[in-house]
Amino acid sequence: MLGEAVIDRLPRDTSVVFGRALRESVTNITKHGGDGPVELEVTIDDSQIRMQIRSELPTETSPAGLPSGGHGTARLRQRA
């Protein structure tokens, strides 16, 4: 879990965008990811935040059976 001390170092607008990107990523994994582990790596330094998320590819189209608007990745790019 990301520590509060790390989040407190971020400017407010950056932490809001980061939180939304993280939420969208977890939603996408829930909707479209396969069974198996999910890895989340966050690196924060003085000039950037890097978030890398890995999950298994699905064995079927929508394992969770949840609807998809098809705009999640585009919205993540816009927020970033």
C-alpha positions as a Markdown table, in Angstrom:
| # | Residue | x | y | z |
|---|---|---|---|---|
| 1 | Met | 0.0 | 0.0 | 0.0 |
| 2 | Leu | 1.2 | 3.5 | -0.8 |
| 3 | Gly | 2.2 | 5.2 | 2.4 |
| 4 | Glu | 0.5 | 8.5 | 3.4 |
| 5 | Ala | 4.0 | 10.1 | 3.7 |
| 6 | Val | 4.6 | 9.5 | 0.0 |
| 7 | Ile | 1.2 | 10.8 | -1.0 |
| 8 | Asp | 1.7 | 13.9 | 1.2 |
| 9 | Arg | 4.7 | 14.8 | -0.9 |
| 10 | Leu | 2.7 | 15.1 | -4.0 |
| 11 | Pro | 1.0 | 18.4 | -5.1 |
| 12 | Arg | -2.8 | 18.1 | -4.6 |
| 13 | Asp | -3.7 | 18.1 | -8.3 |
| 14 | Thr | -1.1 | 15.4 | -9.0 |
| 15 | Ser | -2.4 | 13.2 | -6.2 |
| 16 | Val | -5.9 | 13.5 | -7.6 |
| 17 | Val | -4.9 | 12.5 | -11.1 |
| 18 | Phe | -2.7 | 9.7 | -9.8 |
| 19 | Gly | -5.6 | 8.4 | -7.6 |
| 20 | Arg | -8.0 | 8.4 | -10.6 |
| 21 | Ala | -5.5 | 6.7 | -12.8 |
| 22 | Leu | -4.9 | 4.0 | -10.2 |
| 23 | Arg | -8.7 | 3.5 | -9.7 |
| 24 | Glu | -9.2 | 3.3 | -13.5 |
| 25 | Ser | -6.3 | 0.7 | -13.8 |
| 26 | Val | -7.8 | -1.4 | -11.0 |
| 27 | Thr | -11.2 | -1.2 | -12.7 |
| 28 | Asn | -9.7 | -2.3 | -16.0 |
| 29 | Ile | -8.0 | -5.3 | -14.4 |
| 30 | Thr | -11.2 | -6.3 | -12.7 |
| 31 | Lys | -13.1 | -6.1 | -15.9 |
| 32 | His | -10.6 | -7.4 | -18.4 |
| 33 | Gly | -7.8 | -9.2 | -16.6 |
| 34 | Gly | -7.4 | -12.9 | -16.3 |
| 35 | Asp | -7.0 | -15.0 | -13.2 |
| 36 | Gly | -3.7 | -14.7 | -11.4 |
| 37 | Pro | -1.6 | -12.2 | -9.6 |
| 38 | Val | -1.6 | -8.5 | -10.1 |
| 39 | Glu | 1.6 | -6.5 | -9.6 |
| 40 | Leu | 1.7 | -2.8 | -8.9 |
| 41 | Glu | 4.9 | -0.8 | -8.8 |
| 42 | Val | 5.0 | 2.9 | -8.0 |
| 43 | Thr | 8.1 | 5.0 | -8.1 |
| 44 | Ile | 8.1 | 8.6 | -7.1 |
| 45 | Asp | 11.0 | 11.0 | -7.3 |
| 46 | Asp | 11.4 | 14.8 | -7.4 |
| 47 | Ser | 10.4 | 15.0 | -11.1 |
| 48 | Gln | 8.0 | 12.1 | -11.9 |
| 49 | Ile | 5.7 | 9.4 | -10.8 |
| 50 | Arg | 5.8 | 6.1 | -12.6 |
| 51 | Met | 3.1 | 3.5 | -12.1 |
| 52 | Gln | 3.4 | 0.1 | -13.7 |
| 53 | Ile | 0.7 | -2.5 | -13.3 |
| 54 | Arg | 0.9 | -6.1 | -14.6 |
| 55 | Ser | -1.8 | -8.7 | -14.7 |
| 56 | Glu | -2.5 | -12.0 | -16.5 |
| 57 | Leu | -4.2 | -11.8 | -19.9 |
| 58 | Pro | -7.7 | -13.1 | -19.9 |
| 59 | Thr | -8.7 | -16.6 | -21.2 |
| 60 | Glu | -12.1 | -15.2 | -22.2 |
| 61 | Thr | -13.5 | -11.9 | -23.4 |
| 62 | Ser | -14.7 | -10.5 | -20.1 |
| 63 | Pro | -14.0 | -12.7 | -17.2 |
| 64 | Ala | -15.9 | -10.5 | -14.7 |
| 65 | Gly | -18.9 | -10.2 | -17.0 |
| 66 | Leu | -18.9 | -6.4 | -16.4 |
| 67 | Pro | -19.8 | -3.9 | -19.1 |
| 68 | Ser | -17.1 | -1.8 | -20.8 |
| 69 | Gly | -17.5 | 1.5 | -22.5 |
| 70 | Gly | -14.1 | 1.0 | -24.2 |
| 71 | His | -12.7 | 4.4 | -23.2 |
| 72 | Gly | -10.7 | 3.5 | -20.1 |
| 73 | Thr | -7.2 | 3.5 | -21.6 |
| 74 | Ala | -7.9 | 6.8 | -23.6 |
| 75 | Arg | -9.1 | 8.4 | -20.4 |
| 76 | Leu | -6.0 | 7.3 | -18.6 |
| 77 | Arg | -3.8 | 8.9 | -21.3 |
| 78 | Gln | -5.8 | 12.2 | -21.0 |
| 79 | Arg | -5.4 | 12.3 | -17.2 |
| 80 | Ala | -1.7 | 11.7 | -17.4 |
